[in-house]
Amino acid sequence: MESGSVTTPFGRRSMTLGMLASQAATRRIEPGQSIDKWKLYRALCEARPLLGITDRALAILNALLSFYPKGELCEDNGLIVFPSNAQLSLRAHGMAEQTIRRHLATLVDAGLLIRKDSPNGKRYARKELGGELREAFGFSLAPLLVRAEEIERLAAEVVAERLHLQRLRERLTLCRRDVAKLIEMALEEGAAGNWSAIHLHFRSVVEQLPRSPSAEQIAATLDELEMLREEIVNQLEMQVKTYNQGGNAPHTERHIQNSNPQSITELEPSFETKQGATAEDGSEGRAEPTEQIQKDEAKIDPVSGTHAASAANAALRSFPLGLVLQACPEIMAYGPRGAIGTWRDLMAAAVVVRSMLGVSPSAYEQACEIMGAENAATVMACVLERAGHINSAGGYLRDLTRRAERGEFAIGPMLMALARTNSPIREKTG
């Protein structure tokens, strides 16, 4: 049994005030006090960050506890274990003895173990003639029993902090999703506002977070994103109220605007016939011929129909589909079933790319009206190919559309430059 006197370490190991305090604390063990050793060990694993010990030190402590014969740590059962380093190595999955000694010293410095060294530094026990244990030399587990309440309290703090961090992460994820979806919706619907600047601010706030943020960092980022979300919602709700107060006129105007037979929708893109082709030639996926479209537009508004379809559209000529795909191979991944075989497939892929790059439906529809369906799809393929060099795909497309309307834009040079860049011969020589 333990003598209760102060013990000093063997050999060159020096005595410290921390060791003396740990030994003095063991004298305050109340009679009959006990605790389940494995329950306490689980609490130690939880409280490890606050106790300043490593997982390998805990593995050594686990091995020491396995040498304690009882399930309950109690002073009546004796609190000293005395396995050799070789035995500890076997129960610590073959850990080297030098490593074992280093981690044992860590546990002693952390106040979780007390050394009770023998006169020659060996670990052993002396028994009475009747087989009862009289004195043992090794490691005392008494500090674990003394600090049991403290260890459980620290473990509860770590668990609570972890749950708090988890809840903050969940709230941050939800808030990030809300802001991203609201900005995307505002861009899709063409809501008034500087959404590009708002999106840049959103990205800057999110990217400030480190890879492994603390609870304080997450809370600060969450506050900023919640404020941003509230501002976005307020701005959109004000526009919804204004829209509702306008009565039926906006609905009527929107209906008239979408009744243009040459407009392009996301579900069923329309196509124009190439210059010089007839309706009977009919490449797959083409709609009615250009002449018929112009006649229909002339019936509605002769001035606008002649200007939009005749003047600007006639200035741009279409290029072979094979050349477009050679110059812009990236758009093929967005075609139906991951391939593009016809102009209809290219048009469908262009609608997908438009949404992905944040180009508003109105901007793309205007491009189709001014340039023509095939040329607008070709331009979208070129924009996708150079997306890394374009800050705002929507603004870039609108600028090209305005230049095409004035007769100052030609697709050929842009397409040929990309074709030279993506040429198979260039790839081999490069």
TIGUVO-663273 format. One record per residue (C-alpha): x, y, z; residue number from 1. Coordinates in steps of 0.02 Angstrom, whole numbers. Example, Ala and Ser with C-alpha at 12.3 -4.5 7.8 and 13.67 -1.06 7.14 Angstrom:
! residues 2
[[615,-225,390],1]
[[684,-53,357],2]
//
This chain:
! residues 430
[[0,0,0],1]
[[53,182,-19],2]
[[150,254,124],3]
[[83,430,101],4]
[[256,511,120],5]
[[338,621,-9],6]
[[439,525,-137],7]
[[578,593,-247],8]
[[624,529,-420],9]
[[767,408,-450],10]
[[931,452,-533],11]
[[954,613,-630],12]
[[770,659,-629],13]
[[745,819,-531],14]
[[607,856,-407],15]
[[487,998,-452],16]
[[356,1098,-359],17]
[[225,1025,-474],18]
[[270,849,-418],19]
[[263,904,-237],20]
[[91,983,-264],21]
[[26,824,-348],22]
[[85,717,-203],23]
[[9,837,-77],24]
[[-158,831,-169],25]
[[-168,641,-155],26]
[[-180,656,33],27]
[[-350,738,10],28]
[[-432,582,-60],29]
[[-592,553,36],30]
[[-620,381,113],31]
[[-719,269,-3],32]
[[-699,385,-152],33]
[[-697,289,-317],34]
[[-730,309,-502],35]
[[-743,196,-652],36]
[[-572,199,-734],37]
[[-633,183,-914],38]
[[-766,317,-891],39]
[[-629,431,-826],40]
[[-517,384,-972],41]
[[-652,433,-1097],42]
[[-667,601,-1008],43]
[[-478,619,-1021],44]
[[-487,590,-1208],45]
[[-618,728,-1224],46]
[[-521,849,-1112],47]
[[-354,814,-1197],48]
[[-340,986,-1284],49]
[[-361,1077,-1117],50]
[[-243,961,-1023],51]
[[-101,983,-1147],52]
[[-65,799,-1178],53]
[[-48,705,-1342],54]
[[-145,558,-1407],55]
[[9,446,-1388],56]
[[24,496,-1206],57]
[[-157,443,-1186],58]
[[-113,276,-1266],59]
[[19,249,-1130],60]
[[-107,298,-995],61]
[[-230,173,-1070],62]
[[-97,37,-1056],63]
[[-62,85,-874],64]
[[-247,77,-831],65]
[[-257,-96,-909],66]
[[-131,-156,-778],67]
[[-243,-95,-637],68]
[[-336,-253,-582],69]
[[-502,-173,-531],70]
[[-632,-81,-634],71]
[[-649,57,-503],72]
[[-505,171,-454],73]
[[-508,168,-264],74]
[[-376,195,-130],75]
[[-430,37,-39],76]
[[-377,-65,-190],77]
[[-209,21,-204],78]
[[-172,148,-339],79]
[[2,97,-398],80]
[[40,0,-556],81]
[[214,-66,-592],82]
[[230,-139,-768],83]
[[399,-137,-854],84]
[[429,-37,-1012],85]
[[431,-199,-1110],86]
[[256,-244,-1046],87]
[[195,-68,-1082],88]
[[262,-80,-1259],89]
[[161,-238,-1290],90]
[[0,-155,-1233],91]
[[41,8,-1324],92]
[[46,-77,-1494],93]
[[235,-98,-1498],94]
[[282,81,-1455],95]
[[471,103,-1433],96]
[[534,109,-1254],97]
[[618,277,-1281],98]
[[451,348,-1340],99]
[[364,268,-1191],100]
[[483,353,-1069],101]
[[454,521,-1153],102]
[[265,508,-1141],103]
[[272,446,-962],104]
[[368,604,-919],105]
[[232,706,-1007],106]
[[96,624,-901],107]
[[195,658,-743],108]
[[222,841,-791],109]
[[36,859,-828],110]
[[-4,802,-651],111]
[[-94,642,-704],112]
[[34,520,-633],113]
[[154,516,-486],114]
[[318,421,-492],115]
[[353,312,-342],116]
[[527,252,-381],117]
[[615,110,-290],118]
[[792,127,-222],119]
[[864,57,-384],120]
[[734,136,-501],121]
[[651,-30,-544],122]
[[463,-60,-538],123]
[[407,-202,-427],124]
[[300,-246,-276],125]
[[334,-332,-109],126]
[[207,-448,-34],127]
[[175,-515,139],128]
[[194,-698,180],129]
[[7,-717,156],130]
[[17,-646,-20],131]
[[-50,-475,22],132]
[[33,-326,-63],133]
[[138,-232,63],134]
[[227,-101,-44],135]
[[239,-63,-230],136]
[[354,46,-334],137]
[[297,113,-502],138]
[[166,242,-553],139]
[[28,304,-438],140]
[[-143,334,-518],141]
[[-199,436,-367],142]
[[-196,603,-462],143]
[[-329,536,-579],144]
[[-443,499,-432],145]
[[-409,669,-354],146]
[[-439,765,-516],147]
[[-587,661,-575],148]
[[-714,803,-555],149]
[[-597,928,-639],150]
[[-567,810,-785],151]
[[-753,780,-811],152]
[[-787,967,-804],153]
[[-652,1001,-935],154]
[[-722,863,-1044],155]
[[-896,940,-1033],156]
[[-823,1109,-1085],157]
[[-738,1032,-1237],158]
[[-897,942,-1289],159]
[[-1000,1101,-1268],160]
[[-873,1200,-1370],161]
[[-875,1069,-1506],162]
[[-1065,1071,-1515],163]
[[-1064,1261,-1519],164]
[[-938,1258,-1662],165]
[[-1043,1130,-1755],166]
[[-1201,1237,-1739],167]
[[-1105,1392,-1798],168]
[[-1042,1295,-1950],169]
[[-1219,1238,-1990],170]
[[-1287,1416,-1977],171]
[[-1143,1481,-2084],172]
[[-1176,1349,-2217],173]
[[-1361,1392,-2223],174]
[[-1326,1579,-2231],175]
[[-1198,1557,-2370],176]
[[-1322,1455,-2469],177]
[[-1459,1584,-2444],178]
[[-1350,1730,-2501],179]
[[-1282,1635,-2652],180]
[[-1457,1580,-2708],181]
[[-1531,1753,-2683],182]
[[-1393,1835,-2787],183]
[[-1414,1703,-2922],184]
[[-1602,1729,-2923],185]
[[-1581,1918,-2935],186]
[[-1465,1899,-3084],187]
[[-1581,1774,-3168],188]
[[-1735,1883,-3143],189]
[[-1644,2043,-3193],190]
[[-1681,2130,-3028],191]
[[-1618,2308,-3010],192]
[[-1458,2327,-2912],193]
[[-1269,2312,-2923],194]
[[-1268,2123,-2900],195]
[[-1091,2102,-2965],196]
[[-1024,2211,-2825],197]
[[-1134,2121,-2699],198]
[[-1069,1954,-2759],199]
[[-888,2014,-2747],200]
[[-920,2072,-2569],201]
[[-998,1904,-2528],202]
[[-847,1810,-2597],203]
[[-724,1922,-2503],204]
[[-813,1890,-2338],205]
[[-815,1702,-2365],206]
[[-634,1692,-2423],207]
[[-573,1779,-2265],208]
[[-609,1621,-2166],209]
[[-454,1512,-2138],210]
[[-455,1327,-2176],211]
[[-486,1281,-1993],212]
[[-576,1431,-1918],213]
[[-610,1457,-1734],214]
[[-783,1485,-1662],215]
[[-748,1672,-1647],216]
[[-696,1685,-1830],217]
[[-850,1589,-1888],218]
[[-964,1697,-1779],219]
[[-890,1857,-1852],220]
[[-911,1795,-2031],221]
[[-1087,1736,-1991],222]
[[-1135,1909,-1926],223]
[[-1075,1991,-2088],224]
[[-1165,1865,-2199],225]
[[-1327,1880,-2100],226]
[[-1321,2070,-2120],227]
[[-1288,2048,-2306],228]
[[-1432,1925,-2321],229]
[[-1549,2046,-2233],230]
[[-1499,2188,-2350],231]
[[-1526,2079,-2504],232]
[[-1696,2020,-2443],233]
[[-1750,2198,-2404],234]
[[-1695,2259,-2575],235]
[[-1786,2118,-2665],236]
[[-1943,2137,-2560],237]
[[-1951,2322,-2602],238]
[[-1943,2280,-2787],239]
[[-2080,2148,-2765],240]
[[-2192,2276,-2680],241]
[[-2160,2403,-2817],242]
[[-2198,2272,-2948],243]
[[-2362,2223,-2863],244]
[[-2417,2404,-2845],245]
[[-2398,2429,-3033],246]
[[-2557,2331,-3069],247]
[[-2579,2230,-3228],248]
[[-2479,2344,-3344],249]
[[-2310,2260,-3312],250]
[[-2388,2089,-3345],251]
[[-2459,2151,-3510],252]
[[-2295,2230,-3562],253]
[[-2199,2072,-3519],254]
[[-2322,1969,-3622],255]
[[-2302,2082,-3773],256]
[[-2113,2079,-3758],257]
[[-2106,1889,-3755],258]
[[-2223,1872,-3904],259]
[[-2080,1911,-4024],260]
[[-2073,1759,-4138],261]
[[-1884,1773,-4150],262]
[[-1852,1769,-3961],263]
[[-1758,1624,-3884],264]
[[-1820,1529,-3732],265]
[[-1723,1409,-3623],266]
[[-1840,1263,-3657],267]
[[-1853,1273,-3848],268]
[[-1717,1376,-3936],269]
[[-1765,1437,-4110],270]
[[-1647,1441,-4258],271]
[[-1625,1543,-4416],272]
[[-1582,1477,-4587],273]
[[-1409,1518,-4651],274]
[[-1386,1648,-4786],275]
[[-1429,1575,-4956],276]
[[-1522,1420,-4889],277]
[[-1705,1380,-4920],278]
[[-1837,1308,-4807],279]
[[-1827,1141,-4896],280]
[[-1639,1126,-4861],281]
[[-1687,1117,-4676],282]
[[-1537,1072,-4568],283]
[[-1594,977,-4415],284]
[[-1661,1088,-4277],285]
[[-1696,1241,-4387],286]
[[-1856,1340,-4364],287]
[[-1944,1441,-4498],288]
[[-1837,1532,-4629],289]
[[-1768,1706,-4604],290]
[[-1877,1779,-4741],291]
[[-2036,1720,-4655],292]
[[-1977,1788,-4487],293]
[[-1942,1957,-4564],294]
[[-2115,1958,-4646],295]
[[-2198,1919,-4478],296]
[[-2097,2056,-4393],297]
[[-2142,2179,-4531],298]
[[-2326,2146,-4496],299]
[[-2303,2191,-4313],300]
[[-2178,2333,-4331],301]
[[-2097,2362,-4501],302]
[[-1966,2481,-4433],303]
[[-1902,2374,-4288],304]
[[-1913,2213,-4387],305]
[[-1808,2282,-4530],306]
[[-1680,2359,-4414],307]
[[-1652,2212,-4295],308]
[[-1662,2062,-4411],309]
[[-1610,2135,-4579],310]
[[-1476,2265,-4547],311]
[[-1374,2189,-4405],312]
[[-1409,2005,-4434],313]
[[-1363,2013,-4618],314]
[[-1195,2089,-4573],315]
[[-1144,1931,-4478],316]
[[-1122,1767,-4567],317]
[[-1132,1595,-4486],318]
[[-983,1478,-4482],319]
[[-979,1289,-4501],320]
[[-1024,1195,-4343],321]
[[-864,1094,-4354],322]
[[-759,1252,-4352],323]
[[-854,1318,-4201],324]
[[-825,1156,-4104],325]
[[-641,1153,-4154],326]
[[-617,1330,-4090],327]
[[-725,1306,-3933],328]
[[-711,1125,-3875],329]
[[-762,1161,-3695],330]
[[-945,1190,-3740],331]
[[-964,1009,-3799],332]
[[-972,950,-3618],333]
[[-1133,1051,-3595],334]
[[-1226,978,-3744],335]
[[-1365,849,-3728],336]
[[-1289,688,-3663],337]
[[-1118,772,-3661],338]
[[-1101,793,-3849],339]
[[-1147,916,-3987],340]
[[-1195,850,-4159],341]
[[-1312,984,-4226],342]
[[-1345,1169,-4213],343]
[[-1493,1129,-4100],344]
[[-1373,1043,-3980],345]
[[-1259,1195,-3983],346]
[[-1406,1311,-3947],347]
[[-1460,1204,-3799],348]
[[-1281,1202,-3732],349]
[[-1270,1391,-3752],350]
[[-1425,1414,-3642],351]
[[-1344,1306,-3506],352]
[[-1180,1403,-3519],353]
[[-1274,1568,-3512],354]
[[-1351,1522,-3346],355]
[[-1186,1456,-3278],356]
[[-1089,1614,-3323],357]
[[-1222,1728,-3247],358]
[[-1283,1804,-3412],359]
[[-1462,1865,-3392],360]
[[-1597,1794,-3506],361]
[[-1633,1968,-3575],362]
[[-1450,1994,-3627],363]
[[-1446,1827,-3718],364]
[[-1615,1857,-3799],365]
[[-1557,2026,-3862],366]
[[-1400,1945,-3933],367]
[[-1507,1817,-4025],368]
[[-1616,1954,-4097],369]
[[-1470,2059,-4158],370]
[[-1343,1926,-4208],371]
[[-1454,1778,-4248],372]
[[-1480,1617,-4152],373]
[[-1329,1524,-4221],374]
[[-1211,1671,-4203],375]
[[-1268,1705,-4024],376]
[[-1234,1524,-3979],377]
[[-1064,1537,-4062],378]
[[-1023,1693,-3962],379]
[[-1074,1605,-3800],380]
[[-957,1462,-3844],381]
[[-815,1588,-3870],382]
[[-856,1674,-3704],383]
[[-850,1506,-3614],384]
[[-680,1469,-3692],385]
[[-611,1635,-3627],386]
[[-710,1639,-3463],387]
[[-552,1651,-3360],388]
[[-506,1816,-3443],389]
[[-680,1897,-3435],390]
[[-738,1982,-3276],391]
[[-923,1996,-3321],392]
[[-988,1880,-3455],393]
[[-1157,1969,-3460],394]
[[-1080,2141,-3485],395]
[[-961,2073,-3616],396]
[[-1105,1995,-3714],397]
[[-1207,2156,-3707],398]
[[-1057,2254,-3771],399]
[[-1033,2134,-3917],400]
[[-1220,2145,-3955],401]
[[-1214,2336,-3961],402]
[[-1062,2330,-4075],403]
[[-1147,2202,-4187],404]
[[-1301,2314,-4198],405]
[[-1190,2457,-4259],406]
[[-1102,2341,-4382],407]
[[-936,2354,-4287],408]
[[-918,2171,-4233],409]
[[-871,2015,-4332],410]
[[-864,1840,-4260],411]
[[-732,1778,-4382],412]
[[-572,1850,-4303],413]
[[-622,1793,-4127],414]
[[-667,1619,-4189],415]
[[-509,1600,-4294],416]
[[-398,1655,-4149],417]
[[-475,1522,-4037],418]
[[-462,1393,-4176],419]
[[-275,1427,-4191],420]
[[-256,1417,-4002],421]
[[-346,1249,-3990],422]
[[-273,1177,-4151],423]
[[-212,995,-4132],424]
[[-53,1040,-4225],425]
[[-16,1179,-4100],426]
[[-44,1058,-3955],427]
[[81,935,-4028],428]
[[214,1065,-4063],429]
[[187,1153,-3896],430]
//
